[in-house]
Amino acid sequence: MDQWQKDLKESIHDVETLEKVLGVPAESVREVVSEYPMRITPYLLKQIKEKGDAIWKQVVPSPEEAYPDTACEAEDPLHEEKDSPVPGLVHRYPDRVLLFVTNQCPIYCRFCTRKRFVGSPGTLTPENLDKVVAYITAHTEIRDIIFSGGDPLMVVDKLLDRILSALRKIPHLEIIRLGTRVPGSLPSRITPAFCEMVKKYHPLYMNLHFNHPDEITPEVSHACGMLADAGVPLGSQTVLMEGINDDPQVMKQLMQKLLAIRVKPYYIYQADLVRGTQHFRTRVEKGLEIISALRGHTSGMAVPHFVIDAPQGGGKVAILPEGTLLHLDEDEVIVKNYEDKIFKYPQPQSSKANNENALPVIAPLQRESCH
């Protein structure tokens, strides 16, 4: 048994142990945990500094998960099951698909989009892998696949190698991505053997899940360094949550720390409308405030996209702060920068005659305010 498997075995997964170790009354969360499983790895347990801190809120079950909220009552708010042509595969966007490799995760985030099935038994079977390969082979428009779940790094190297090998044989499948929270919650899983295995399947990318600067530790830095040294481009995905990271300075610190360990910030997600997660939701204005506080005040590399994964399968929609583009017509563009200063950019006149598909004109601004 590898060390990461031993760490999983020693995780907190029952309410009696939770009460003994963290003092959470077992009866207060027994019903919640019976519906939404719990797992807290020994590594992540050590990162909890005090009751109710950012790490605690993400992994320790709360009675609030059982509170009703009409806005957050959907089991599958993104309609993934309706967009599943074969078991384990979601095909929503034209040229890419999502593959559920397993239902298991190193930890069970209390805000998870897939609370409906994570923690239940289930791993991609050889029969379903054959169906996935057949579907992608028949759909030559598919050039990109994202492994998800659960967490795809929860399966052993041998099985993950088999899945990667089968998919890499499809000629038109160019990009493979793995979505994982393992480096930040079970860093012992990132081994030299794992890194050697994934190097065989480039171009292979990983999107890592981080929500708070306290998650960036020496162990995490080492795990991400191993992946980066194996040639894996790393991106981050973050969920905006009340009382965890809904603060511009906290989010800026997280993004800067991620860049320092060779992880490029990719997405900040508005929290999905998942049953049992209503207490994590923030107003969309908070996300816009955070993006405004990042743009121009830190490296552009540290500014991710702020997105809403639209309910009912609408897909990701980027949300931008208002007022950066103030005026646009055939002659000029007027923009406002991060300091609220206004600038004019002249349009190229040579293209004016060919501008048949121009954007709608945006209302003009007072010219005297331009710099």
N, C-alpha and C positions, 0 to 999 in steps of 0.2 A: 504493500500500500504506500503510495506516494504521500509526501508531507501534506499536500493540499487536501487529499482525501481524509487524512487524519484530522486536519483542521475542521473540515465539514462535519465529521463525526462528533467532534467536541463542541459544535455550535449549540446555542440555545434554541430549542424548538418546541418546548412545552411550557405551559403557564406556571407550573410548580417551580421549575428551574428559574424562570423569569422572576418570580417572587423572591426566591432565595438569593439570587445574584443582584437584582436591581431594585427589589422592594416593591414591585408593582403587584398589588393584590390579585391573586390568581382569579378570583371570582369576578373581578371587574372587567376582565378581558377574555374570559373563557369562551363566551359565545362568539366574540369576534374572531378568535383564533380558530374556532371550529369551522368557520366559514372561509376565513382568509388566513392561510398558514403563516407561521412565523419561523424565521431562521436568522440568527445573529452570529456571525463567525467570531471566534476568539480574537482575531485581529481587530475587527471593527468594534468589538466590546471594549477593547483597550483605548479606543479613540474617544469614547464617551467621557467627557470631563465632568459633567454634572447633569442632574435630572432636568429634562426639558431642553437640552442644548440642541444644536442643529443636527448632530448625528443621532441623538436619542429620538427626535421627532420623526426621522426618516424610517427607523427600523423597529421601534418599540410600539406594539399595538396600543390603541387608544379606544376607550368606549365611544368616542365620537364617530368611529367608523360605522357604528350601528345606527346613528342618527339619520332620520329620513330627510331628504332634500329633493324636491321635485326636479331641480335642474341637474342633479347628479344621481339619477336612478337607473341609468342604462348600464347593462352588463357589457355591451359591445358598442360603445358610443361612436366608434369610427367605422362601424359596419365592415369589419375585416372578414367576418364569416360569409357575408354576402358577396365579397369579391374574391372568394376562394374557389378556383376552378377544379383543383384536385386537393386532397387532404394535405394540410401543412403548408400550402402555398397561397399567397395573396398577390393578385395581379391587379393593381389599381392604376398605376401610371403606364404610359405607352411602352417605355423601353426598359422597365425594371420590375423586379418581383421581390417579394419578401418570403423567406423560408423559415418556418418554425422548426428548429432542430430538436428542442426539448422543452418540457414544461418546468424544468428545475432551474433555480437561481441560487447563487451563493448566499444572498440575503433576499428577504422579501420586503421590498419597499412598500410602505403603507399607502403610497399614492399611485401604485402601478396601474397603467392603462389596461393591463390584462389580468386584473385581480380575479377575473372569472375563471381562469384555469391554471395560473402559475401555482406551483406546489403540488399539483396533482400528478399521478404517475403518467408517464408518456414521453417517448423519444421517437424520433423519425425512424420508422421501420424500413427494412430493405425493400419491401413491396411498395411502400409509399415513395421511397427514394426513386424507384424505377418509374413511378407515375410522374414524379416531378421532372425527372430527366426527359421523359417522353414529351411532356407538355412543353418544356422550354425548347427542346429540339424542334418541335413542330412550329414554334412561334419565333421565327427568325428576327423579329423586331426586338426581342429581349436581349440586351447587351450587358445587363448589370443585375446582380443578385445580392440581397442583404440577408445574412444569417441573423436570426433573432430567436425569440422564444417567450419565456424563459431566457436562459443565457447559453449561447452555443458553446462557450468554453467549459460548460459543466459536463460535457461528454468527454470521455477519455481520448487521448491522442489517436489511438488506433481507429476509432469510429469516426472522428472528425477528419482524419486523413482519408478514409474511405469515401466520405461524402464529398470532400474537396476534389478528390481524384475523379470521381464520376462526373462532376459538374465541369471541371476544367477540360474535359474531353469534348465538350460542346463547342464547335468552332466559333460561333457568333457570340458566345458569352465572354465578354471582354473583361469585366470587372467583378471581383468578389469582395464583399465587405462583411465584416463581422461586427455586430453590435453587442457590446458587453459591458458589464459593470465589474467584472472580475479583477482587473488591476487595482481598483480602488477599494475592494471589499474582501478579496482573497488573493493577495499578491503572490502568495506561494505557488499559485497555479501556473504562473509564468516561469517556465523552466527552460534551461538550454535545449532540452529535447523538443519541447513545444516550438521554440523559435526556429530550430532547424527544420521542423516539419512544415511550418507555414511558409518558409522561404521557397519551397518548391512550387508555390502556387501564385507567384506574382504575375500580374499586378493584383495585390491583395491589400485592402485597407482595413483599419479598425476605427470604429466610433465608440469612444469610451464615455461612460456616464459619471459625471461629477456634479455636485450641487453646492459645495461649500469649501472655502479655502482650508478648513481644518482637515479635509480629506487628502490633501497633498502632503504626504509624509515621506521620510527617507525610503521606506519600503515601497511606496507607490512610485517614487522617482526611479528607483532601481528597476522595478518591473517595466515601467514605460521605456526606460533606457534600453533594456534588453530587446524590447519589441522594435524600437526605432533603429537599433543597431542591426537588427535582422532585416532592415529595409522596409518595414511596415509604416506607411504614413498614418499618423494618429490624429483623429479629430475628437472633439468633445461635444456632448449633448447634455444640456442642463434643463431641469424643470423649475420654473419660477414658482416659489411657494411661500405662503404667509409664515412669517416668523422664522424662516430658514435662510432665505437669500433675497428677500424683497427689499434690499437696501443697495443703493448704487455703489457705495464704497465696498461692501462685502462682495458684490458681483465683480467689481473691478479687480479686487485682490485675487479672486478666484481665477479670472481670465489671465491675469499676469503670471500667476503661479503655474497655470497650465502651459503657457508658452515657455516658461523656464524649464519645464521637463519634456519639451518637444511635443506637446499636444496642442494642435491648432483649434481654438474655439470655433464651433460650427453652428450649433443651434442653441437658442434659449426658447423653450416651449412654454406657452401658456398652458396651465394645467388642464388636462382633459376632463370631460364631464362623466367621470366614472363613479359608479355607486360606492359610497363609503369614503369618498375623498373630498367632500365639500369643504372641510375645514382647512384644506391646503390652498384653496383658490384665492387668487388676488384679482383685483380689477386690472383690465388690460392697460389702463393708463399707467400703472406701475411699471409694466414692461417697457412702455414707451419712454418713461422717465429714466429708466436704467440705460436704455440704448442711447438716449440723448447725453447722459452723463459719461458714457464711454467714448462716443464719437468726438475725436479731436483732443480728448483729454488723456488718451493713451494710444498706443500703436494701433493702426488699423487692423493689424493681424489679431489683435485682442478683442475685436468687435464682432460677435457672431450675428447671425440672422435671428431676429425675434419672430417667431411663427405661431400661428394657431393651426393645429391640425383640425380642420373643419369637421364638425359633427356630421354623421350620416355619410361618411366616406367621401367628403369633399376634397380631401388631401390638404397638404401644407400650404398655408397662405402667409407670405411675409408681410409683417406689419411695420411700417416706417413712421418715425415722428413726422408730424405735419409741419408745413411751412418751410421746408428746405428749398423747394422749387416754387418761386413766387410768381414768375411770369415766363411764358414761352410763346413766341410767335415766329414768323419767318425771318425776322431781322435780329432778334436777340433773346437771350435767356438771362433771367435775374434769379440769383440764388442767395440763400442765407446760410452762413457757416455756424460752427459750434459756439462762437462768441456772439451770435446774433448780429453780426456785421453783414452787410448786403453788398453783393458784387454783380457786375454786369459782364456777360460773355457774348460777344457778337457771333451771330450765325454766319457760316460761309455763304457768300452771295452766289458763288458759282453753282451751287446746288439748288438755288431757289426755284428755277424753272422746272426742275424734276421732282419737286416736293409734293407729289400727288398723295402720298400716304402720311401726311404730317399729323402729329399729335394735335388734339384740340387746343386751341389757344387758351391759355390761363390768364385770368383777369390781370390787367396791368397794375403796376405798383407806382406810387409817387416817385418820380425820377430823382428828386432832390435828395432822397435818402440813400442813393447808391454811392458806393465808394469807388 
